[in-house]
């Protein structure tokens, strides 16, 4: 079977992905590089509030989505292509449960990443990435079942104080880093990461964008997996079952956090014979870095663009204290936010998607303060 093969069932998909995983694993073991025409298996864990891809990319002047018939109603085989370009990719989409899709592709990363973006990021698609925070990714690498083999860091300060800009150049405050990028492999990767994270200067910019693990199984098979903060899984090895199992473990852990935000913390207003009732409570993103320019902060946060996907209006309540009425462009849900120099308090309305909180928190770590924490009074630190 070729990487662009028409697959009509999960069984056929499993056979194809197993074959491609083994081929890529054998080639890098023998030659330390992929053979011509070979690619790695990529799987994306997508948070979804829709049952299928129907309606997506309709009306787009730049992209086309072609859907093939399959034998299973909750399994889709689609091809997305950019009109007038050779950029295209085939995706195999499984509805894992009522809330998550697994989207698999054997296309080149440059094509599959770009086209997944086009599927997910238009407004109100009711699709979003699963956003894995620093602590979440670190826990994956340090799991007893995994060997922590590599990590990547990527931090870029998108909330720069405008007072530090002179003649088009950027001059961060002493002790602050505006950009940091690093990739490290080796058996001591976790020790190096711990050292960087504990450094007084580097700690606020140590944002994990990727962890690499090696997972052995009792039958002698092995899985090598790279996992990004947007829950993209790049797999090689000889156990596609291990790949599926790794994805499922992470999905279940992530879903538990997501449902806790929606069920334990969401704000519910109701009226009964006794009068009005209010339940739920806000969650808090606590910063170790101070917001020095609120205009600049809100200009970035509420720009309606990637990665935050928020639109809103801020209202100054007092010196260094603002309220924000915001809209999540993933679903169109509303949320209320309070912001002070060292914290952000988020009020999620009942029946709204809690993924907005995890997106906001993870991207705060990548673009403002990698040491920020997500907390709630019921559970303390949530992640």
C-alpha positions in Angstrom: 0.0 0.0 0.0 1.2 3.5 -0.7 1.1 6.4 1.7 -1.8 8.0 -0.2 -3.8 4.7 -0.4 -7.5 4.7 -0.1 -8.3 3.1 3.3 -11.8 2.2 4.1 -11.6 0.6 7.6 -9.6 0.8 10.8 -8.1 -2.6 10.2 -6.7 -1.5 6.8 -5.4 1.6 8.5 -3.6 -0.3 11.2 -1.9 -2.6 8.6 -0.8 0.4 6.6 0.6 2.3 9.5 2.4 -0.7 11.0 4.1 -1.3 7.6 5.2 2.4 7.3 6.4 2.6 10.9 8.6 -0.5 10.4 9.9 0.7 7.1 11.0 4.1 8.5 12.4 2.5 11.6 14.5 0.0 9.6 15.9 2.7 7.3 17.1 5.0 10.1 18.6 2.1 12.0 20.6 1.0 8.9 21.4 4.3 7.2 20.6 6.9 9.9 18.3 8.6 7.5 15.0 7.9 5.7 15.1 6.2 2.3 13.8 8.3 -0.6 10.0 8.5 -0.6 9.6 7.4 3.0 8.0 9.5 5.7 7.3 9.1 9.4 3.8 8.4 10.7 2.3 11.6 12.1 -0.8 11.5 14.3 -2.6 14.6 15.7 -4.9 14.5 18.8 -7.6 17.0 18.0 -10.3 18.2 20.5 -13.6 18.2 18.6 -17.2 19.2 19.2 -18.4 17.9 15.8 -19.1 14.4 14.5 -17.4 14.7 11.1 -15.5 16.9 8.7 -18.6 17.8 6.8 -18.9 21.5 6.3 -15.2 22.2 6.9 -13.3 24.2 4.2 -16.6 24.7 2.3 -16.4 28.0 0.5 -12.7 28.3 0.7 -11.1 29.7 -2.4 -7.7 28.3 -1.6 -8.3 24.8 -0.3 -10.4 21.8 -1.3 -11.4 18.8 0.9 -12.2 15.5 -0.9 -13.9 12.8 1.1 -13.8 9.1 0.3 -16.4 6.5 1.3 -15.4 4.2 4.1 -17.0 1.1 5.8 -17.2 2.8 9.2 -19.4 5.8 10.0 -16.9 7.2 12.6 -13.8 6.7 10.3 -13.0 9.2 7.5 -10.5 9.2 4.7 -10.0 12.7 3.3 -7.6 14.5 1.1 -6.9 18.3 1.5 -5.1 20.1 -1.3 -4.1 23.7 -1.9 -5.5 25.0 -5.2 -2.8 25.8 -7.7 -0.1 24.1 -5.6 1.4 20.7 -5.2 0.7 20.9 -1.4 -1.7 18.1 -0.5 -2.1 15.5 2.2 -4.3 12.5 2.9 -5.6 12.2 6.4 -7.3 9.2 8.1 -9.6 10.5 10.9 -10.9 8.3 13.8 -13.6 9.5 16.1 -12.0 8.2 19.3 -14.9 9.3 21.5 -17.5 12.1 21.9 -14.7 14.7 22.3 -11.5 13.7 20.4 -10.3 12.8 17.0 -7.1 11.0 16.0 -5.9 12.4 12.6 -3.2 10.2 11.0 -1.1 11.1 8.0 1.9 9.7 6.1 2.5 13.0 4.1 5.6 15.1 4.7 5.4 17.2 7.9 5.5 20.5 6.0 2.4 19.6 4.1 0.5 17.8 6.9 1.2 20.4 9.5 0.1 23.3 7.2 -3.1 21.6 6.1 -4.1 20.5 9.6 -3.8 24.2 10.5 -6.2 25.0 7.6 -8.6 22.4 8.9 -8.5 23.5 12.6 -7.9 27.3 12.7 -10.7 29.0 10.7 -13.2 30.6 13.1 -15.9 28.5 14.7 -14.7 25.2 13.3 -15.4 23.6 16.7 -11.9 21.9 16.3 -8.8 22.7 18.3 -5.5 21.2 19.1 -4.9 19.5 22.5 -2.6 21.9 24.3 0.0 20.2 26.4 1.6 22.4 29.0 5.2 22.2 30.2 4.2 20.1 33.2 2.1 17.8 31.1 5.0 17.2 28.6 7.5 16.8 31.3 5.4 14.1 33.0 5.2 12.2 29.7 9.0 12.1 29.4 9.4 11.1 33.0 6.8 8.4 33.0 8.0 5.1 34.5 7.1 3.3 31.2 9.2 5.7 29.0 12.8 6.6 28.5 13.2 10.3 28.2 15.4 10.6 25.1 15.1 14.2 23.9 13.4 17.5 24.2 13.0 20.8 22.3 12.5 24.2 23.8 11.0 27.2 22.0 10.1 30.5 23.7 9.4 33.8 22.0 8.2 36.8 23.9 5.1 38.1 22.2 4.2 40.5 25.0 7.3 42.8 24.8 7.1 46.0 26.7 6.9 48.7 24.0 9.2 50.9 26.2 12.1 48.5 25.5 11.9 49.0 21.7 14.3 51.4 20.1 15.0 51.9 16.4 13.2 48.7 15.6 15.4 46.5 17.8 14.4 44.7 21.0 16.0 45.3 24.4 14.6 43.0 27.1 14.8 44.0 30.7 17.9 42.7 32.6 17.3 39.0 33.5 14.7 38.5 30.7 15.2 36.5 27.5 13.1 37.5 24.4 13.8 34.3 22.4 15.2 30.9 23.2 15.3 27.7 21.0 17.1 24.5 21.8 17.1 20.8 20.8 18.9 18.1 22.9 19.2 14.4 22.6 20.7 12.0 25.0 20.2 9.8 28.1 20.7 12.8 30.4 18.0 14.9 28.6 15.9 15.1 31.7 18.8 16.3 33.9 19.7 19.1 31.4 16.0 20.2 31.3 15.8 20.3 35.1 19.0 22.4 35.3 17.6 24.9 32.7 14.2 25.1 34.4 15.8 25.8 37.8 18.0 28.6 36.5 16.9 32.1 37.7 17.2 33.7 34.3 16.5 30.8 31.9 13.6 29.3 33.9 11.0 31.8 32.7 11.9 31.0 29.0 12.1 27.2 29.3 9.0 26.3 27.3 8.8 22.7 26.2 7.7 22.4 22.6 8.5 18.7 22.2 9.6 15.6 24.2 11.0 12.4 22.7 10.5 9.1 24.4 11.6 5.5 23.8 9.0 3.0 25.1 10.0 -0.7 25.2 7.3 -3.5 25.4 7.4 -6.9 27.0 7.3 -8.7 23.6 10.6 -7.0 22.6 9.1 -4.4 20.3 9.9 -0.7 20.8 8.3 2.7 20.1 10.1 5.9 19.4 7.7 8.9 19.7 8.2 12.6 19.5 5.2 14.5 21.1 4.7 18.3 20.7 2.9 20.8 22.9 0.0 20.7 20.3 -0.3 16.9 20.6 1.3 15.9 17.4 2.8 12.4 17.6 5.6 11.4 15.3 6.2 7.7 15.5 8.7 5.1 14.4 9.4 1.6 15.7 7.8 -1.7 15.3 4.6 -1.4 17.4 1.8 0.6 15.9 -0.3 -0.7 18.8 2.1 0.9 21.2 1.7 4.2 19.3 -2.1 4.0 19.6 -1.8 3.1 23.3 0.5 6.1 23.9 -2.0 8.4 22.3 -4.9 6.9 24.3 -3.0 7.4 27.6 -2.4 11.0 26.9 -5.9 11.6 25.6 -7.4 10.1 28.8 -5.2 12.2 31.1 -5.9 15.4 29.0 -9.7 14.7 29.0 -9.7 14.3 32.8 -8.3 17.8 33.1 -10.6 19.2 30.5 -13.7 17.7 32.1 -12.7 18.9 35.5 -12.5 22.5 34.2 -15.9 22.2 32.6 -17.6 20.4 35.5 -15.9 21.5 38.7 -15.1 25.1 37.8 -17.5 26.3 35.2 -19.8 29.1 36.4 -23.5 28.1 36.6 -26.2 30.6 37.2 -29.7 29.4 38.1 -32.9 30.5 39.7 -35.2 28.5 42.0 -37.9 29.2 44.6 -35.3 30.4 47.0 -33.8 32.9 44.6 -30.7 33.0 42.4 -27.9 30.5 42.8 -24.3 30.7 41.6 -21.9 27.7 41.5 -18.5 27.1 40.1 -15.4 29.3 40.5 -12.7 30.9 38.4 -9.3 29.3 37.6 -6.2 31.3 38.0 -3.1 31.6 35.8 -0.4 32.9 38.2 2.6 34.7 36.6 6.2 34.9 37.9 6.7 37.8 35.5 4.9 41.1 35.7 2.8 42.7 33.0 4.3 46.2 32.5 2.2 47.4 29.6 -1.5 46.3 29.5 -2.2 47.9 26.1 0.5 45.7 24.6 -0.6 42.7 26.5 -4.2 42.9 25.4 -3.2 43.9 21.8 -1.5 40.5 21.5 -3.9 38.4 23.6 -7.1 39.6 22.0 -5.9 39.9 18.4 -8.3 37.1 17.1 -5.3 35.3 15.6 -3.1 32.3 16.3 -2.2 31.0 18.8 -4.7 32.5 21.3 -7.8 32.6 19.1 -9.5 35.1 21.3 -11.4 38.3 20.6 -12.4 40.7 23.3 -12.8 44.1 24.9 -10.9 45.1 28.0 -12.3 47.5 30.6 -10.1 49.3 33.1 -11.5 48.9 36.6 -8.7 50.3 38.6 -5.0 51.0 38.3 -3.4 47.7 37.1 -6.7 45.9 37.2 -8.9 45.0 34.1 -11.9 43.0 33.2 -12.2 41.4 29.8 -15.3 40.2 27.9 -13.9 37.7 25.4 -15.1 35.3 22.7 -13.4 32.0 22.0 -13.0 31.8 18.2 -12.8 28.0 18.4 -16.5 27.7 19.3 -18.0 31.2 19.7 -18.3 30.6 23.4 -18.0 33.6 25.7 -15.7 33.9 28.7 -14.8 36.5 31.3 -11.3 37.3 32.3 -9.8 39.5 35.0 -6.2 40.6 34.7 -3.7 42.1 37.1 0.1 42.5 36.8 0.9 39.1 38.2 -2.2 37.0 37.5 -5.1 36.2 35.2 -8.5 34.9 36.5 -10.7 33.1 34.0 -14.5 32.6 34.5 -15.7 29.8 32.1 -19.5 29.8 31.6 -21.4 26.6 32.0 -21.6 24.6 28.7 -18.6 26.4 27.2 -15.6 24.5 26.0 -12.9 24.3 28.6 -10.2 23.8 26.0 -9.9 27.6 25.7 -8.3 27.6 29.2 -5.7 25.0 28.3 -4.9 26.8 25.0 -4.6 30.1 26.9 -2.4 28.6 29.6 -0.1 26.7 27.3 0.5 29.7 25.1 1.1 32.0 28.0 3.9 29.6 28.9 5.3 29.8 25.3 5.0 33.5 24.7 5.1 35.2 28.1 6.1 33.2 31.2 7.0 29.5 31.0 6.9 29.3 34.8 3.2 30.4 35.0 0.9 27.9 36.8 -2.7 27.0 36.4 -4.6 26.8 39.7 -8.0 26.3 41.2 -9.1 26.3 44.8 -10.6 22.8 44.6 -7.5 21.1 43.3 -4.6 23.5 43.9 -2.3 23.4 40.9 -4.4 21.8 38.1 -1.5 20.8 35.8 
